[in-house]
């Protein structure tokens, strides 16, 4: 007996694909043109769908960005975990970890997040949207960064050093928005990694 699939299934698949395309287009738009240029109309054009189709999934820009921020949070975490394998071939674990974290913030997802955080600092509505996800991202980034660096976070100095590292790397991501070359930051990261390596509980 042949099993016939429901006619609704292809529609549901298309709907999921459209939603995902819109989220990816939102992240790319945020990375390229920032918050002010990321409108529902502009995102729909990037995704190759009609404005009506975009508004079917996301009625307002805030709805679209809320979903995109959630995806940014998840994607940053996934990218960091995927990069953990690269540390196996690194001669300097701490420096390798810092370079991985810096690369993530300088990439598309990191640039999108940075644009959002900057815009949220002066936009109360966006700030309210971003803050809960920012806290979640901070917790996840701290956990993954601790693993990458090899930090024993039961050591107060090591714990504070991971937090400081994350703030430094966000700053590097911010400077990258202005076109600073990645090669220029390596000596600075190497110097900072050497300092980190002297702190008890780091590089375990």
C-alpha positions in Angstrom: 0.0 0.0 0.0 1.5 3.3 -1.0 1.6 6.1 1.6 0.6 9.4 0.2 2.2 12.5 1.8 -0.1 15.3 2.9 -0.4 18.2 0.5 0.3 20.4 3.5 3.8 19.1 3.9 5.4 20.8 0.9 3.7 24.0 1.9 5.1 23.7 5.4 8.5 23.0 4.0 8.3 26.0 1.8 7.1 28.1 4.7 10.1 27.0 6.8 12.5 27.6 4.0 11.1 31.1 3.5 11.3 31.9 7.2 14.9 30.7 7.3 15.8 32.7 4.2 14.4 35.8 5.8 16.4 35.2 9.0 19.6 34.7 7.0 18.9 37.8 5.0 18.3 39.8 8.2 21.7 38.7 9.6 23.5 39.5 6.4 21.7 42.9 6.2 22.6 43.8 9.8 26.3 42.8 9.1 26.4 44.9 5.8 24.3 48.0 6.5 23.5 47.9 10.2 20.2 48.4 12.0 19.0 51.5 10.2 19.2 49.8 6.8 17.6 46.6 7.9 13.9 47.0 7.1 11.3 44.4 6.3 11.3 45.6 2.7 15.1 45.5 2.3 15.3 42.0 3.9 12.5 40.7 1.7 14.4 41.9 -1.4 17.6 40.2 -0.1 15.7 37.0 0.5 14.0 37.1 -2.9 10.5 37.0 -1.5 7.6 39.5 -1.6 7.0 42.0 1.1 3.7 40.3 1.8 5.4 36.9 2.3 7.9 38.5 4.7 5.1 40.1 6.7 3.2 36.8 6.8 6.1 35.5 8.8 7.2 38.7 10.6 4.5 41.4 10.9 7.0 44.0 12.1 10.7 44.7 11.9 10.9 44.0 15.7 9.4 40.6 15.2 11.9 39.9 12.4 14.9 41.2 14.4 13.8 39.4 17.6 13.9 36.1 15.7 17.2 37.1 14.0 18.9 38.0 17.3 17.9 34.5 18.7 19.5 33.0 15.6 22.6 35.2 16.0 22.9 33.9 19.6 22.6 30.3 18.6 24.8 30.6 15.5 27.7 32.4 17.4 27.6 29.5 19.9 27.7 26.9 17.2 30.5 28.6 15.3 32.6 28.7 18.5 32.0 25.1 19.2 32.9 24.1 15.6 36.1 26.0 15.9 37.2 24.0 18.9 38.7 21.4 16.6 41.2 23.9 15.3 42.8 24.2 18.7 44.1 20.6 18.4 46.7 21.8 15.9 47.6 25.1 17.7 51.0 25.3 19.3 49.7 28.0 21.7 46.2 27.0 23.1 45.5 30.4 24.6 46.5 32.4 21.5 44.6 30.0 19.3 41.5 30.4 21.4 41.8 34.2 21.3 42.2 34.2 17.5 39.1 31.9 17.1 37.0 34.3 19.3 38.3 37.3 17.4 37.5 35.7 14.1 33.9 35.0 15.2 33.3 38.6 16.2 34.8 39.8 12.9 32.6 37.4 10.8 29.1 38.0 9.5 27.3 36.9 12.6 29.6 38.8 14.9 29.3 42.0 12.8 25.5 41.6 12.8 25.5 41.3 16.6 27.8 44.3 17.1 25.7 46.5 14.9 22.6 45.5 16.9 24.3 46.1 20.3 25.5 49.6 19.2 22.0 50.5 17.9 20.4 49.2 21.1 22.5 51.6 23.2 20.5 54.5 21.8 17.2 52.9 20.9 15.0 52.0 24.0 12.7 49.7 22.1 15.6 47.7 20.5 17.4 47.7 23.9 14.5 46.0 25.5 14.5 43.5 22.7 18.2 42.8 22.8 19.0 42.8 26.6 17.5 39.4 27.5 19.3 37.8 24.5 22.5 39.6 25.4 22.5 38.0 28.8 21.9 34.6 27.4 24.7 35.1 24.8 27.1 36.3 27.5 26.5 33.2 29.6 27.0 30.9 26.5 30.1 32.9 25.3 31.7 32.7 28.8 31.2 29.0 29.0 32.6 28.3 25.5 35.5 30.7 25.9 36.4 29.1 29.2 36.6 25.7 27.5 38.6 27.1 24.5 41.1 28.9 26.7 41.3 26.0 29.2 40.3 28.2 32.2 39.5 26.8 35.6 36.7 29.1 36.5 36.8 28.1 40.1 39.9 30.3 40.3 38.7 33.9 40.7 41.6 35.3 38.6 41.0 32.9 35.8 37.2 33.7 35.8 37.8 37.4 35.7 40.4 36.9 32.9 37.9 35.1 30.7 35.4 38.0 31.2 38.1 40.5 30.3 39.1 38.6 27.2 35.5 38.6 26.0 35.2 42.3 26.4 38.6 42.8 24.6 37.5 40.6 21.7 34.2 42.5 21.3 36.2 45.7 21.1 38.3 44.1 18.3 35.1 43.2 16.5 33.9 46.8 16.8 37.1 48.1 15.4 36.7 45.6 12.5 33.5 47.4 11.5 35.8 50.3 10.5 37.9 48.1 8.3 40.9 47.3 10.6 42.9 44.5 9.1 42.8 41.2 11.0 46.6 40.8 10.5 47.2 44.0 12.5 45.6 42.5 15.6 47.7 39.4 15.8 50.7 40.9 17.7 48.3 42.4 20.2 46.5 39.1 20.7 49.9 37.4 21.1 50.9 39.8 23.8 47.6 39.4 25.6 47.8 35.6 25.3 51.2 35.6 26.9 49.9 37.7 29.8 46.9 35.4 30.2 49.1 32.3 30.3 50.8 33.5 33.4 47.5 33.6 35.4 46.7 30.6 37.6 44.0 28.5 36.2 44.5 29.5 32.5 45.5 27.1 29.8 44.8 24.0 31.9 
